[in-house]
């Protein structure tokens, strides 16, 4: 079951990463952001695209190599938890416009963080 969770999270990060690389403006549009310049699109491609693909690769490595498993799974789980925490801090400062996208991704990040941390031994 743990390998299924880790592989599922790898698929999620790979999909996000590939989407970020291929269509950076479309990826950030639901947040009311415009990637209208080459610099902005480069930033989205780096942070969502390249980083997402790298996290996916690390999670695949964690499935394939037992000695890397717990460290990678815990690190990615903690990173997702940090993202969810950032959304809670943002909520204290200002209100997102609705459930999607901010609160939707809060729950995706929270569930992903809890699942990965629970998979680390």
Residue frames as a rotation matrix with the C-alpha (Angstrom) as fourth column:
UNK 1
0.565 0.825 0.000 0.00
0.825 -0.565 0.000 0.00
0.000 0.000 -1.000 0.00
UNK 2
0.396 -0.478 -0.784 2.82
0.220 -0.780 0.586 2.41
-0.892 -0.405 -0.203 0.85
UNK 3
-0.679 -0.682 0.272 4.38
0.403 -0.036 0.915 1.98
-0.614 0.730 0.299 -2.59
UNK 4
-0.107 0.736 0.669 1.03
0.972 -0.066 0.228 2.81
0.212 0.674 -0.708 -4.18
UNK 5
0.762 0.352 -0.543 0.81
0.524 -0.828 0.199 6.05
-0.380 -0.436 -0.816 -2.16
UNK 6
-0.023 -0.871 -0.491 4.36
0.076 -0.491 0.868 7.05
-0.997 -0.017 0.077 -3.06
UNK 7
-0.718 -0.213 0.663 3.88
0.628 0.212 0.748 6.14
-0.300 0.954 -0.019 -6.73
UNK 8
0.286 0.909 0.302 0.59
0.953 -0.302 0.005 8.07
0.096 0.286 -0.953 -6.81
UNK 9
0.674 -0.119 -0.729 2.28
0.215 -0.912 0.348 11.17
-0.707 -0.392 -0.589 -5.42
UNK 10
-0.487 -0.872 0.050 5.06
0.236 -0.076 0.969 10.73
-0.841 0.483 0.242 -7.99
UNK 11
-0.380 0.434 0.817 2.43
0.924 0.138 0.356 10.68
0.042 0.890 -0.454 -10.74
UNK 12
0.697 0.657 -0.287 0.84
0.689 -0.725 0.013 13.84
-0.199 -0.206 -0.958 -9.32
UNK 13
0.312 -0.661 -0.683 4.17
-0.010 -0.721 0.693 15.71
-0.950 -0.209 -0.232 -9.26
UNK 14
-0.660 -0.543 0.519 5.10
0.481 0.226 0.847 14.45
-0.577 0.809 0.112 -12.73
UNK 15
0.060 0.771 0.634 1.78
0.990 -0.127 0.061 15.64
0.127 0.624 -0.771 -14.17
UNK 16
0.820 0.209 -0.533 2.12
0.364 -0.909 0.202 19.03
-0.442 -0.359 -0.822 -12.45
UNK 17
-0.033 -0.946 -0.321 5.72
0.073 -0.323 0.944 19.34
-0.997 0.008 0.079 -13.59
UNK 18
-0.622 -0.175 0.764 5.06
0.721 0.254 0.645 18.47
-0.307 0.951 -0.032 -17.21
UNK 19
0.439 0.844 0.310 2.06
0.890 -0.455 -0.023 20.83
0.122 0.285 -0.951 -17.29
UNK 20
0.681 -0.241 -0.691 4.19
0.201 -0.846 0.493 23.60
-0.704 -0.475 -0.528 -15.77
UNK 21
-0.442 -0.895 0.054 6.88
0.227 -0.053 0.972 23.06
-0.868 0.442 0.227 -18.39
UNK 22
-0.591 0.229 0.773 4.44
0.805 0.234 0.546 22.91
-0.056 0.945 -0.323 -21.31
UNK 23
0.028 0.744 0.668 1.85
0.546 -0.571 0.613 25.53
0.838 0.347 -0.422 -20.34
UNK 24
-0.718 -0.426 -0.550 3.12
0.675 -0.237 -0.698 27.81
0.166 -0.873 0.458 -17.58
UNK 25
-0.863 0.433 0.260 0.54
-0.429 -0.900 0.075 30.56
0.267 -0.047 0.963 -18.13
UNK 26
0.027 0.920 -0.391 -2.34
-0.366 0.373 0.852 28.07
0.930 0.120 0.347 -18.01
UNK 27
-0.216 -0.166 -0.962 -1.01
0.672 0.690 -0.270 26.50
0.708 -0.705 -0.037 -14.80
UNK 28
-0.838 -0.205 -0.505 -1.09
0.532 -0.511 -0.675 29.77
-0.119 -0.835 0.537 -12.81
UNK 29
-0.712 0.591 0.379 -4.24
-0.118 -0.632 0.766 31.23
0.693 0.501 0.519 -14.40
UNK 30
0.162 0.856 -0.491 -6.66
0.533 0.343 0.774 29.69
0.831 -0.387 -0.401 -11.81
UNK 31
-0.066 -0.272 -0.960 -4.83
0.981 -0.193 -0.013 31.71
-0.182 -0.943 0.280 -9.13
UNK 32
0.873 0.461 -0.157 -5.55
0.415 -0.872 -0.259 34.96
-0.256 0.162 -0.953 -10.95
UNK 33
0.103 -0.925 -0.365 -1.94
-0.047 -0.371 0.928 35.25
-0.994 -0.079 -0.082 -12.05
UNK 34
0.985 0.094 -0.141 -0.66
-0.140 -0.024 -0.990 36.04
-0.097 0.995 -0.010 -15.50
UNK 35
0.128 -0.965 0.229 2.60
0.429 0.262 0.864 34.68
-0.894 -0.012 0.448 -16.79
UNK 36
0.898 0.436 -0.056 2.72
0.186 -0.491 -0.851 37.44
-0.399 0.754 -0.522 -19.38
UNK 37
0.539 -0.776 -0.327 6.48
-0.842 -0.506 -0.187 37.76
-0.021 0.376 -0.926 -19.77
UNK 38
0.379 -0.513 -0.770 9.27
-0.194 0.769 -0.608 35.36
0.905 0.380 0.192 -20.63
UNK 39
-0.663 -0.657 0.360 10.70
-0.457 -0.025 -0.889 35.90
0.593 -0.754 -0.284 -17.13
UNK 40
-0.137 0.708 0.693 7.39
-0.955 0.091 -0.283 34.99
-0.263 -0.700 0.664 -15.48
UNK 41
0.789 0.435 -0.435 6.97
-0.564 0.793 -0.231 31.88
0.244 0.427 0.871 -17.64
UNK 42
-0.060 -0.897 -0.439 10.55
-0.242 0.439 -0.865 30.88
0.968 0.054 -0.244 -16.88
UNK 43
-0.653 -0.148 0.742 9.84
-0.739 -0.091 -0.668 31.15
0.166 -0.985 -0.050 -13.16
UNK 44
0.384 0.859 0.339 6.72
-0.869 0.460 -0.182 28.98
-0.312 -0.224 0.923 -13.43
UNK 45
0.668 -0.183 -0.722 8.60
-0.362 0.768 -0.529 26.45
0.651 0.614 0.446 -15.54
UNK 46
-0.426 -0.904 -0.027 11.37
-0.354 0.194 -0.915 26.31
0.832 -0.380 -0.403 -12.92
UNK 47
-0.693 0.115 0.712 9.27
-0.720 -0.047 -0.693 26.23
-0.046 -0.992 0.115 -9.73
UNK 48
0.291 0.872 0.393 6.28
-0.735 0.467 -0.491 24.18
-0.612 -0.146 0.777 -10.88
UNK 49
0.789 0.063 -0.612 7.78
-0.557 0.493 -0.668 22.44
0.260 0.868 0.424 -13.89
UNK 50
0.012 -0.906 -0.423 11.36
-0.393 0.384 -0.835 21.46
0.919 0.176 -0.352 -13.23
UNK 51
-0.642 -0.219 0.735 10.90
-0.762 0.083 -0.642 21.11
0.079 -0.972 -0.220 -9.49
UNK 52
0.348 0.867 0.356 7.77
-0.844 0.455 -0.284 18.98
-0.409 -0.202 0.890 -9.95
UNK 53
0.714 -0.167 -0.680 9.58
-0.386 0.716 -0.582 16.63
0.584 0.678 0.447 -12.36
UNK 54
-0.375 -0.927 0.019 12.54
-0.469 0.172 -0.866 16.40
0.800 -0.334 -0.499 -9.96
UNK 55
-0.378 0.327 0.866 10.27
-0.881 0.159 -0.445 15.56
-0.283 -0.932 0.228 -7.00
UNK 56
0.739 0.654 -0.161 8.55
-0.666 0.675 -0.316 12.91
-0.098 0.341 0.935 -9.12
UNK 57
0.336 -0.707 -0.622 11.94
-0.319 0.536 -0.782 11.41
0.886 0.461 -0.045 -9.99
UNK 58
-0.624 -0.564 0.541 12.95
-0.673 0.035 -0.739 11.41
0.397 -0.825 -0.401 -6.32
UNK 59
0.061 0.734 0.676 9.73
-0.880 0.359 -0.310 9.61
-0.471 -0.576 0.668 -5.38
UNK 60
0.816 0.133 -0.562 10.30
-0.454 0.751 -0.481 7.03
0.358 0.647 0.673 -8.13
UNK 61
-0.209 -0.961 -0.179 13.80
-0.406 0.252 -0.879 6.54
0.890 -0.111 -0.443 -6.73
UNK 62
-0.472 0.091 0.877 12.26
-0.879 0.029 -0.476 6.06
-0.068 -0.995 0.067 -3.30
UNK 63
0.660 0.737 0.147 10.08
-0.700 0.674 -0.235 3.25
-0.272 0.052 0.961 -4.66
UNK 64
0.755 -0.371 -0.540 13.02
-0.232 0.620 -0.750 1.61
0.613 0.692 0.382 -6.43
UNK 65
-0.238 -0.946 -0.220 15.74
0.109 0.200 -0.974 1.95
0.965 -0.256 0.055 -3.77
UNK 66
0.529 0.515 -0.674 14.98
0.636 0.285 0.717 1.01
0.562 -0.808 -0.177 -0.21
UNK 67
-0.216 -0.717 -0.663 17.93
0.972 -0.224 -0.075 2.95
-0.095 -0.660 0.745 1.22
UNK 68
-0.936 -0.104 0.336 16.57
0.187 -0.956 0.227 6.22
0.298 0.275 0.914 -0.23
UNK 69
-0.283 0.959 -0.024 12.94
0.625 0.204 0.754 5.59
0.728 0.198 -0.657 0.60
UNK 70
0.257 0.507 -0.823 12.35
0.966 -0.162 0.202 7.02
-0.031 -0.846 -0.532 4.05
UNK 71
-0.487 -0.528 -0.696 14.43
0.526 -0.813 0.249 10.17
-0.697 -0.245 0.674 3.58
UNK 72
-0.967 0.146 0.210 12.86
0.122 -0.458 0.881 11.08
0.225 0.877 0.425 0.25
UNK 73
-0.181 0.978 -0.108 9.31
0.662 0.202 0.722 10.26
0.727 0.059 -0.684 1.34
UNK 74
0.158 0.195 -0.968 9.67
0.938 -0.337 0.085 12.22
-0.310 -0.921 -0.236 4.58
UNK 75
-0.735 -0.516 -0.440 11.26
0.366 -0.848 0.384 15.22
-0.571 0.121 0.812 2.84
UNK 76
-0.828 0.488 0.277 8.53
0.145 -0.290 0.946 15.44
0.541 0.823 0.170 0.19
UNK 77
0.062 0.878 -0.476 5.83
0.848 0.205 0.488 14.95
0.526 -0.434 -0.732 2.83
UNK 78
-0.079 -0.167 -0.983 7.29
0.806 -0.591 0.035 17.76
-0.587 -0.789 0.181 4.93
UNK 79
-0.961 -0.273 -0.034 7.54
0.190 -0.748 0.636 20.02
-0.199 0.605 0.771 1.88
UNK 80
-0.436 0.881 0.186 3.86
0.397 0.003 0.918 19.46
0.807 0.474 -0.351 1.12
UNK 81
0.227 0.483 -0.846 3.05
0.971 -0.041 0.237 20.18
0.080 -0.875 -0.478 4.76
UNK 82
-0.544 -0.517 -0.661 4.99
0.555 -0.812 0.179 23.43
-0.629 -0.270 0.729 4.48
UNK 83
-0.910 0.278 0.309 2.99
0.153 -0.468 0.871 24.42
0.386 0.839 0.383 1.44
UNK 84
0.035 0.971 -0.236 -0.27
0.674 0.151 0.723 23.74
0.738 -0.185 -0.649 3.28
UNK 85
0.021 -0.108 -0.994 1.01
0.931 -0.359 0.059 25.73
-0.363 -0.927 0.093 6.26
UNK 86
-0.914 -0.394 -0.095 1.76
0.319 -0.843 0.433 28.65
-0.251 0.366 0.896 3.94
UNK 87
-0.497 0.818 0.289 -1.86
0.267 -0.172 0.948 28.61
0.825 0.549 -0.133 2.82
UNK 88
0.303 0.588 -0.750 -3.00
0.909 0.058 0.413 28.76
0.286 -0.807 -0.517 6.46
UNK 89
-0.435 -0.528 -0.729 -0.73
0.680 -0.723 0.118 31.75
-0.590 -0.445 0.674 7.08
UNK 90
-0.944 0.117 0.308 -2.14
0.178 -0.605 0.776 33.40
0.277 0.787 0.551 3.96
UNK 91
-0.067 0.989 -0.130 -5.65
0.642 0.143 0.754 32.80
0.764 -0.033 -0.644 5.32
UNK 92
0.148 0.052 -0.988 -4.71
0.942 -0.311 0.124 34.75
-0.301 -0.949 -0.094 8.46
UNK 93
-0.718 -0.524 -0.458 -3.51
0.351 -0.841 0.412 37.68
-0.601 0.135 0.788 6.37
UNK 94
-0.526 0.568 -0.633 -6.17
-0.807 -0.569 0.159 37.74
-0.270 0.595 0.757 3.67
UNK 95
0.078 0.675 0.734 -9.01
-0.225 0.729 -0.647 35.62
-0.971 -0.114 0.209 2.33
UNK 96
-0.941 -0.260 0.217 -8.75
0.119 0.344 0.931 33.58
-0.317 0.902 -0.293 -0.83
UNK 97
-0.677 0.682 -0.277 -11.69
-0.729 -0.566 0.385 34.18
0.106 0.463 0.880 -3.17
UNK 98
0.482 0.875 -0.048 -13.24
-0.862 0.483 0.155 30.74
0.159 -0.033 0.987 -2.75
UNK 99
0.709 -0.165 0.686 -12.63
-0.219 0.873 0.436 27.03
-0.671 -0.459 0.583 -2.32
UNK 100
0.424 -0.565 0.708 -10.87
0.853 0.513 -0.101 26.60
-0.305 0.646 0.699 -5.67
UNK 101
0.444 -0.528 -0.724 -7.98
-0.087 0.779 -0.621 26.90
0.892 0.339 0.300 -6.14
UNK 102
-0.223 -0.722 0.654 -6.46
-0.725 -0.326 -0.607 27.84
0.652 -0.610 -0.451 -2.77
UNK 103
0.008 0.259 0.966 -8.43
-0.922 0.376 -0.093 25.61
-0.387 -0.890 0.242 -0.41
UNK 104
0.936 0.255 -0.241 -8.61
-0.341 0.825 -0.451 22.77
0.084 0.504 0.860 -2.91
UNK 105
0.320 -0.900 -0.296 -4.81
-0.079 0.286 -0.955 22.66
0.944 0.329 0.021 -3.04
UNK 106
-0.199 -0.301 0.933 -4.59
-0.946 -0.189 -0.262 23.10
0.255 -0.935 -0.247 0.73
UNK 107
0.546 0.494 0.676 -6.43
-0.673 0.740 0.003 19.79
-0.499 -0.457 0.737 1.06
UNK 108
0.884 -0.324 -0.337 -4.40
-0.063 0.632 -0.773 18.12
0.463 0.704 0.538 -1.70
UNK 109
-0.041 -0.973 0.227 -1.20
-0.425 -0.188 -0.886 19.20
0.904 -0.133 -0.406 0.07
UNK 110
-0.081 0.064 0.995 -2.46
-0.996 0.030 -0.083 18.26
-0.035 -0.998 0.061 3.53
UNK 111
0.841 0.435 0.322 -3.64
-0.422 0.899 -0.113 14.79
-0.339 -0.041 0.940 2.51
UNK 112
0.716 -0.639 -0.281 -0.47
-0.016 0.386 -0.922 14.22
0.698 0.665 0.266 0.48
UNK 113
-0.154 -0.795 0.586 1.72
-0.715 -0.320 -0.621 15.33
0.682 -0.515 -0.520 3.38
UNK 114
0.170 0.295 0.940 -0.06
-0.923 0.382 0.047 13.12
-0.345 -0.876 0.337 5.89
UNK 115
0.972 0.235 -0.011 0.01
-0.220 0.891 -0.396 10.13
-0.083 0.388 0.918 3.55
UNK 116
0.467 -0.862 -0.197 3.71
-0.086 0.178 -0.980 10.46
0.880 0.474 0.009 2.78
UNK 117
-0.238 -0.546 0.804 4.76
-0.870 -0.248 -0.426 11.10
0.431 -0.801 -0.416 6.37
UNK 118
0.477 0.487 0.731 2.76
-0.763 0.643 0.069 8.06
-0.437 -0.591 0.678 7.41
UNK 119
0.961 -0.130 -0.242 4.63
-0.061 0.759 -0.648 6.01
0.268 0.638 0.722 4.77
UNK 120
0.054 -0.986 0.158 8.04
-0.548 -0.161 -0.821 6.97
0.835 -0.043 -0.549 6.18
UNK 121
0.571 0.132 -0.810 9.24
0.404 0.814 0.417 4.41
0.714 -0.566 0.412 8.70
